[in-house]
Structures are given as C-alpha cells and as structure tokens.
Amino acid sequence: MRRNNGQSNPARQGLIGLLCVFVWCGPTAPAAANLSDLQSQIKGTAAKVTPAVVNIASTVIVREQAFSDEGLPFGLFSQPTPRRQYGQGSGVIVSSDGYIVTNNHVVAEAVNVEVLLADRRQFKGRVVATDPKTDMAVVKIEAGGLPTVAWGDSSQLTAGDFVLAIGNPLGLNQTVTFGIVSAVGRADVGVADYEDFIQTDAPINPGNSGGALVNVKGELVGINTAIASTTGGSVGVGFAIPSNMARAAMQSLLKTGRVVRGFLGAGTQDVTPLLTKMFRLPEVKGVIVTDVFAKGAADKAGLKRGDVLVRFDGRDVVDSGHLRNVIALAPIGSKHRLEFIRDNKPGQAELLIQEAPRERTKRAAASAHGVSLSHPLGGLLVEEVTPQVARQLGLTSTSGVVVTAVEEGSLVESAGISMGDQILEVNRKPVADLQAYQRLVEPIKPKDLTLLLINRQGTILYVPIEGG
C-alpha cells in the first residue's frame, strides 16, 4: 500500500465532506430533511403494500421407485411410492375479489394450494392458469373486499430507482427489504423462455418468489422470481419479472387460459463486433435475421436472411431477446414499422404481427469433410447430408453439409462450431452439397475472415471465424 506522506488528498477530503452532510450537520440540514421524507415515504409504502402480499404453501406429490442394493428397482411391475413434498412462496393480490399473481414454479403441479393472508386468514387457493415460458401463474381465492396492490409501469424504471421487495423469505411472513434497481432488461438468465428481468439489490431469498417488487409510490413494478447466488441466499443480485410483462400474461391467462404472444416468424442473433466487421455495418447495433419461416410475419413483410434489424417503431433494437419480448407483447394483427440494413443499404418494412405457434418443433443439425490445418476451417470434418442422415438428425432438408468432427484447439473449435452443426452457407453463399462446400472453402486464405451460417438443433446462427 502506498503511503500518503502527509500530503492532502482532495478526493478523500471530498468524501469526508460528503459524509459530514449526512452525519454531522444535524437534523436541520436539507439533506437530513430529505432523508427523513424518504424514510417516511418508504414506511408508508410498506404499510400500504404489505397487507396485499400473501404466503402461498403448495403440496406436490412426488413418486419414487424403491431400489435394491444391486441398483435394481423392487417390484418391477409395482407402482412407484408416492411422497408429499411441500414448498412455500409468495403472491400478490391484484383484485379485491381474490385474484393473485405468483410464479409458476411456486404452484407448478401442486395438488393443494393454501393461501395465508397478512391478517392471518387462510384460504384454499385454486390455480387458474400458468405460463411456464414467463414463469407466471394466477391463483384464485374465494374472498371479497381484499387489499390490493396497484399495477405500475415497469417501462419507466431505470437503474438507481428505489424499490421495495415484499414477501415471505424463509417462511418469515410480510418481510420488507429496500434497495435500488441495479439494471433493467436482463435476459439470458436461464430462468424462463421469455426474460426481461429487473435486477435489484433489495435482498431476496428463498420464499420471496412470487412476491411484490414495488416503487416508493407503492405501485407493483415487478414479481420477484430468482436470485443469483453462490450461497443459496441473497448476495444482492435478485431478479423480478417486469409488471408490464406480468400483467399482460395475467390478462391473457384469464381471457384464454394461455398466453397469446406475437411472433416475428424468423430466427435472429445479436450483432457482435466481429459480425459488424463482416457485414460492414456502421456500428455494433441490432440483430441479424438468420432464418425466415415460410408464410410467417417476417416472410410476408419481405425480410430476408442477412437483414440487420436496427429499429422497431422508431426505437433501437437492443438484442434478440428484447425484440422477441416487444413482439410477443404486441397485439395480434397490429402493424409495426421495422427499419433494417440490407447489403449496406437502409430499408423499411411493415410487420403484421402473427400469433406464435403453441409449440414450435426444433429441427436438429448435422455435418461432414475437411481442409488443411492452416486454413480457417482447418480441423473441421464434414460430410454430405443424405436422406438417411437427415432422418437420423431430424433435418428438414438435405442441403448443406454436417460437421462430424472438430479438432481440439482449432479455430473452428474456438469459434464454437460443434459436431452435428449443419453448414448452410459459407461467406453468404449457399452450400448445396459437399462439392459446393469444397468449392467455396478452397479460395479462403489462412488470414481471411470466414462467415458460416449453421443450423444447430433448429436454431439458425451466423458464426464468424477469424483466420490465424
């Protein structure tokens, strides 16, 4: 550690002065008055919201097969032994006649749901509908005149906003914690298919799932759902489903019994710095269309593979996850303006939102033959996609080639190419068969940038490979 040697430290003096404002200057200072006002508002919000946050206890029947010492099940033709498993979570009353929103994982497959109110009244809950894709569920209790939490607009949240998390962590009913919004728009957390999480440092622990995240006005801005932790408890990284997504899911569940979502009808991937270079884009922005589904919304709008979508209704397209969420929340049949870049030229299209298929079957992938190790595709073995190979891998076409081996330490391995990937294009040119692949690969030089379009288990991706 470096010593100060008696010299003044302006940064340190500034920090001490700042601390003086909050600690030493007395209750008459403006900062102290503001702090008192904030504390009063937080206390008022907690008192207003807490009565509408409930404890949800669920019972699930788990069937286990008994095994012998040799690892073989006792009574091969007998039924597995049922066992009751109990769980606890939270919920938020959003209508005075007893509708409660919570997480799907709190009540999933429950044979019994008990709801405990803040005033100690207990009701049997009925699971009205669930949506695993957003991890949302609606529970109903037969009661009236119940306290509620008003819906807020989660789109207005920004990092730094104060929030309160209210729920039943570790079975401790009506626990209130306080913090800030750490970030918004968190996706790829791995909790649900549709993710647009609010991240908060307000302490959240097991049992908070399904509880309320509210702003200082007491408006419901999120449904607490998950934590990132190495200990199993709060380390200041919690996630909540935004209220706008939760409310839309609830309304759709109550109306149709399922969540009706809009669908682009195309596969996309995020623009990366390397893809920006290969597509000669002006900035690292937007998403690339990797696949267009026949007769889908994107197809009817005239979008093509390789188009870079940059704006949706005048707003920047941040990444594939956010675009997917925006389109999912758009009303079926509504029209929207898409701005894109195609072959370095700007373009526009009108997108008519279609309903997402209820269950889209993913197609599988494949591969085949090699080149010298000094080549960007060196260490990659591929083979022809025959009808038999296509059947084995569940492919919908026999075009392209499939990867059968990837040499350890090669450039293609570093780029993420895997066995089973089906190569559809090389440098934006289609691969019809093994002969076409070899013809396209041959002129590539060792230091060239190479762009592959692959089909990986039904997901179409561009994969850039930097030469050595």
SULNOR-V719118 format. One line per field, one symbol per residue. phi: phi as a letter, one per 30 degrees, with the letter a starting at -180 (. if undefined). burial: # if it has 24 or more other ideal C-beta (glycine too) atoms within 12 Angstrom, else .. A space follows every 50 residues. Layout:
phi=???
burial=???
This chain:
phi=.dddiiddceddddddddddecccdidddeddddddddddddddddddde dccccccbbbcccccdbdddicddieccddddbdbcbbababdcbdcjdb cadeddbehdcabcccdddidbbdccddabbedcicbbcbcdabiddbcd dccddddbejddbccbabdhiddhdcbbabddabidbhdjcbdcbaddcb cdebbejdeidccbdddicdcacdbabcaccjcdbibcbbdedddddddd dddddbiacdbdbdiacbbddceddeddchcdadajbcdcabdeiddddd didbejdcdcbbhiceddadddddddddddddjdcbcccbcbhicdbbbc ccdcddddbdddddbaaaccbddddecdiccbbdcdedddddcidcbcdi bcdcabddiddddddjdbejdcdcbbhicdcdadddeddddeddcecddb cccbcchjccbdbdbddd
burial=.........................................#..##.### ########............................#########..### ########.#..######....#.#.###############.#..##### ##.#..#...#########...###############.#.########## ################.###########.....#..############## ####...###############.###.##.#...#########..####. #.#.########....##############.....#.#####....#.#. ######......#########...###########...##..#.###### ####.#...####.#.############..#.##.###.##..#...### ######.########..#
